[in-house]
Amino acid sequence: MKKNLVLALAAILAFAAFAGCSGSGTDPHTIVIGASVTPHAEILEIVREELQEKGFALEIVEFTDYVMPNTALEDGELDANYFQHKPYMDDFNANNGTHLVSAAAIHYEPFGIYPGKTASLDALQDGAKIAIPNDGTNEARALLLLEAEGLITLREGAGMTATKIDIAENPKNLEILEIEAAQLTRSLQDVDLAVINGNYAIQGGLSVGKDAIAAEDKDSLAAETYANIIAVKEGNENSEKTKALVEVLQSEEVRAFIDATYDGAVIAKF
């Protein structure tokens, strides 16, 4: 609990310091982009020099949650953000009255099922605890992966909006625990399994290729649906800043960096 409070306070203080600076988001020669630390900010560092050659300085503002990067973008404090997939953005818009759109898809991060107290799916006991993300679209995605592995059955038509109440069959009486995505890796010691977002798995030192006992297929519908995007405020899709940012991120240099760095936990989608 104390750790969670410290993380939340740190994020708030970091954002407050950023918001109090000199409005760099409106500087025509600086691209201010919000990003998760891993892998998004790391990927952005690769394109810093190329953007400079195009006449833009790059300012990366790192966030540790999934809310403030979108509110900051809506409020004009950022030119873009890079941390989310389109279903999450669409859900955020619907729930918060924001006006964010996708400028381009950059990469995909496969969800994985990671072992906690239980080492394999076959060893899962009746009543075992499984942690999943507690935010709308990512919860549905986690449940769909559990269904694909034969652990539960969702009601017909639940699809991308599925929640715990849509579980129609649960033969092992699994206890599904909804936990903030950023806390899932820390939950592993307390649960049997956890379904973890790709970026948080990486931050927690986990590899989808080596540590996950099951994962989404790279050629699956999820790979197309949940590609991580460059988000901008509606109306800025074709701005000079947006076009420059998308061009450098959808480059062979970035593809090579992703392939060499993330061991299948990040997959280029361009």
SEKOLZA-317726 format. One record per residue (C-alpha): x, z, y; residue number from 1. Coordinates in Angstrom, 3 decimals. Each point is the difference from the previous one (the first is absolute). Example, Ala and Ser with C-alpha at 12.3 -4.5 7.8 and 13.67 -1.06 7.14 Angstrom:
# residues 2
      east        up     north  pos
    12.300     7.800    -4.500    1
     1.370    -0.660     3.440    2
END
This chain:
# residues 270
      east        up     north  pos
     0.000     0.000     0.000    1
     2.773     0.930     2.406    2
     1.841    -3.232    -0.805    3
    -3.119    -2.035     0.725    4
    -0.464     1.789     3.332    5
     3.612    -0.602     0.973    6
    -0.281    -3.707    -0.836    7
    -3.217    -0.331     1.972    8
     1.454     1.798     3.027    9
     3.164    -2.123    -0.152   10
    -2.074    -3.189    -0.013   11
    -2.108     1.202     2.938   12
     3.046     1.012     2.033   13
     1.759    -3.298    -0.740   14
    -3.043    -1.958     1.098   15
    -0.447     2.117     3.119   16
     3.606    -0.643     0.990   17
    -0.467    -3.712    -0.620   18
    -3.299    -0.184     1.914   19
     1.595     1.775     2.935   20
     2.747    -2.579     0.392   21
    -0.047    -2.798     2.561   22
    -2.641    -2.285    -1.508   23
     2.494    -2.174    -1.869   24
    -2.867    -1.554    -1.968   25
    -0.811    -2.119     3.068   26
     3.563    -1.189     0.597   27
    -0.078    -3.792    -0.541   28
     3.568     0.038    -1.355   29
    -0.419     2.865    -2.490   30
    -1.997     0.026    -3.226   31
    -1.150     3.547    -0.731   32
    -1.149     0.332    -3.593   33
    -1.236     2.998    -1.955   34
     1.129     0.247    -3.599   35
     0.217     2.256    -3.018   36
     3.563     1.121    -0.612   37
     0.363    -1.655    -3.406   38
     0.049    -2.901    -0.570   39
    -1.506    -1.318     3.228   40
     2.451     1.360     2.580   41
     2.891    -0.951    -2.299   42
    -1.242    -3.585    -0.239   43
    -0.463    -0.171     3.762   44
     3.617     0.993     0.571   45
     1.044    -3.191    -1.784   46
    -1.616    -2.191     2.673   47
     1.230     1.852     3.097   48
     2.817    -2.430     0.817   49
    -2.117    -3.084    -0.653   50
    -2.675     1.289     2.373   51
     2.693     0.649     2.597   52
     1.002    -3.646    -0.288   53
    -3.621    -0.919     0.708   54
     0.041     2.115     3.150   55
    -1.676     3.163    -1.279   56
     1.372     3.506    -0.397   57
    -1.488     1.876    -2.955   58
    -1.240     3.569     0.290   59
    -1.103     1.560    -3.297   60
    -2.226     3.084     0.184   61
    -0.100     1.770    -3.368   62
    -3.194     1.702    -1.159   63
    -0.588     2.260    -3.000   64
    -3.772    -0.449    -0.223   65
    -2.555    -2.818    -0.215   66
    -2.080     0.823     3.093   67
     2.179     0.226     3.101   68
     1.619    -3.452    -0.413   69
    -3.461    -1.544     0.299   70
    -1.245     2.147     2.870   71
     3.234    -0.696     1.896   72
    -0.441    -3.740    -0.574   73
    -3.613     0.095     1.158   74
     1.022     1.953     3.118   75
     2.666    -2.570     0.930   76
     2.979     2.281    -0.607   77
     1.233    -2.372    -2.708   78
     0.226    -3.787    -0.171   79
    -0.468     0.022    -3.782   80
     0.217     2.213    -3.046   81
     1.289    -0.543    -3.505   82
    -1.070     2.495    -2.658   83
    -3.430    -0.914    -1.369   84
    -1.956    -2.556    -1.970   85
    -3.029    -1.856     1.334   86
    -2.670     1.925    -1.950   87
     1.285     3.253     1.501   88
     0.066    -1.535     3.489   89
    -3.531    -1.382    -0.381   90
    -1.251     3.394    -1.185   91
     1.783     1.697     2.904   92
    -1.606    -2.406     2.484   93
    -3.447     0.630    -1.463   94
     0.373     3.776     0.118   95
     1.759     0.310     3.359   96
    -1.288    -2.854     2.140   97
     3.478    -1.524     0.343   98
     0.703    -3.719     0.373   99
     3.053    -0.705    -2.128  100
     0.716    -3.248    -1.841  101
     2.597    -1.333    -2.404  102
     2.645    -2.338     1.391  103
     1.789    -0.647    -3.315  104
     0.575     1.349    -3.499  105
     3.598     1.072    -0.637  106
     0.311     1.862    -3.294  107
    -1.817     1.733    -2.826  108
     0.694     3.447    -1.446  109
    -1.335     0.493    -3.543  110
    -1.861     3.264    -0.618  111
     1.433     1.949    -2.906  112
    -1.147     2.805    -2.264  113
     2.792     2.589    -0.083  114
     0.484     2.829    -2.490  115
    -0.273     3.617     1.077  116
    -0.596     2.596    -2.703  117
    -0.926    -2.745    -2.468  118
     2.551    -2.656    -0.909  119
    -2.252    -2.828    -1.204  120
    -3.556    -1.253    -0.048  121
    -0.213     0.558    -3.748  122
     0.909     3.675     0.428  123
    -2.741     0.651     2.549  124
    -2.163     2.931    -1.085  125
    -3.690     0.679     0.551  126
    -0.540     1.389     3.500  127
     3.350    -1.209     1.337  128
     0.476    -0.142     3.778  129
     0.700    -3.330     1.703  130
     0.777    -0.208     3.727  131
    -1.039    -3.064     2.012  132
     0.071    -0.906     3.727  133
    -2.906     1.422     1.985  134
    -0.440    -2.867     2.488  135
    -2.752    -2.544    -0.611  136
     1.574    -3.250    -1.163  137
     3.010     1.601    -1.657  138
    -2.237     2.342    -2.005  139
    -1.917    -3.001    -1.312  140
     3.222    -1.765    -0.847  141
     1.270     3.030    -1.935  142
    -3.257     0.307    -1.926  143
     0.113    -3.697    -0.886  144
     3.498     0.476    -1.405  145
    -1.170     2.975    -2.071  146
    -2.862    -2.154    -1.251  147
     2.395    -2.846    -0.853  148
     1.969     2.456    -2.136  149
    -3.149     1.051    -1.889  150
    -0.147     3.550     1.338  151
    -3.359    -0.301     1.799  152
    -2.806    -2.492     0.502  153
    -1.490    -0.578     3.433  154
    -3.625    -0.899     0.589  155
    -0.618    -3.729     0.160  156
     0.628    -1.435     3.458  157
     1.927     2.994     1.366  158
     3.073    -2.167     0.624  159
     2.024     0.535     3.152  160
    -2.296     2.761     1.285  161
     0.152     2.186    -3.102  162
     0.284     3.777     0.335  163
    -0.109     2.829    -2.526  164
    -3.790    -0.075    -0.072  165
     0.160    -3.554    -1.356  166
     1.668     1.112    -3.243  167
    -2.562    -0.898    -2.687  168
     2.048     0.966    -3.058  169
     2.765     2.585    -0.237  170
     0.633     0.523    -3.720  171
     2.896     2.420     0.514  172
    -1.850     1.997     2.682  173
     2.850    -0.664     2.386  174
     0.051     2.028     3.196  175
     0.579    -2.476     2.832  176
     1.590     1.689     3.023  177
    -0.184    -1.779     3.366  178
     3.205     0.750     1.935  179
     1.471    -1.360     3.222  180
     2.156    -2.987    -0.940  181
     3.125     1.434     1.641  182
    -0.232     3.113    -2.198  183
    -0.393    -1.717    -3.372  184
     3.638     0.092    -1.054  185
     0.098     3.739     0.766  186
    -3.094     0.493    -2.149  187
     1.681    -1.232    -3.195  188
     1.175     3.482    -1.013  189
    -3.604     1.226     0.089  190
    -1.856    -2.863    -1.702  191
     0.289    -2.000    -3.196  192
     0.193    -3.397     1.691  193
    -0.198    -1.398     3.520  194
    -0.886    -3.472     1.258  195
     2.358    -0.550     2.927  196
     0.224    -2.554     2.816  197
     3.148    -2.106    -0.138  198
     1.531     1.159     3.289  199
    -0.496     3.693    -0.756  200
     1.381    -0.455    -3.508  201
     3.158    -1.514     1.489  202
     0.302     2.819     2.533  203
    -0.348     2.482    -2.852  204
     2.873    -1.599    -1.913  205
    -2.235    -1.673    -2.585  206
     0.361    -3.548    -1.316  207
    -3.053    -1.888    -1.186  208
     2.243    -1.896    -2.420  209
     1.754     3.037    -1.476  210
    -2.267     2.996     0.517  211
    -3.595    -1.243    -0.071  212
    -1.724     0.074    -3.381  213
    -2.456    -2.675     1.169  214
    -0.266    -2.199     3.091  215
    -1.989    -2.802     1.572  216
     1.103    -3.458    -1.058  217
     1.811    -2.002     2.688  218
    -2.294    -2.973    -0.659  219
    -3.207     2.026     0.013  220
    -2.901    -0.144     2.443  221
     1.362     3.234     1.478  222
     3.247    -1.758     0.886  223
    -1.951    -2.460     2.122  224
    -2.497     2.484     1.379  225
     2.408     2.791     0.904  226
     2.899    -1.854     1.583  227
     1.514     1.996     2.881  228
    -0.639    -1.684     3.312  229
     1.134    -0.218     3.593  230
    -3.004     1.355     1.894  231
    -0.645    -0.677     3.687  232
    -2.867     0.646     2.355  233
    -2.617    -2.753    -0.040  234
     0.963    -2.720     2.461  235
     3.745     0.401    -0.535  236
     0.227    -1.959    -3.252  237
     1.688    -2.968     1.701  238
     2.004     1.769     2.686  239
     3.666    -0.892     0.362  240
     0.969     3.454    -1.255  241
    -2.191    -0.312    -3.088  242
     1.191    -3.489    -0.836  243
     3.655     1.022     0.320  244
    -0.510     3.106    -2.132  245
    -1.803    -1.855    -2.778  246
     2.561    -2.823    -0.026  247
     2.982     2.312    -0.499  248
    -1.749     2.172    -2.582  249
    -1.089    -2.970    -2.098  250
     3.582    -1.172    -0.419  251
     2.264    -0.545    -2.975  252
     2.276     2.743     1.337  253
    -2.827     2.519    -0.250  254
    -1.020    -1.283    -3.430  255
     3.572     0.409    -1.255  256
     0.221     3.518     1.445  257
    -3.268     1.032    -1.668  258
     1.033    -1.444    -3.369  259
     3.414     1.676     0.112  260
    -1.097     3.384     1.287  261
    -3.245     1.200    -1.569  262
     0.213    -0.682    -3.744  263
    -3.499    -1.497    -0.215  264
    -1.644     2.739     2.070  265
    -0.357    -2.477     2.899  266
    -0.802    -3.679    -0.558  267
     0.103    -2.674     2.716  268
    -3.338    -1.785     0.492  269
     1.104    -3.074     1.966  270
END
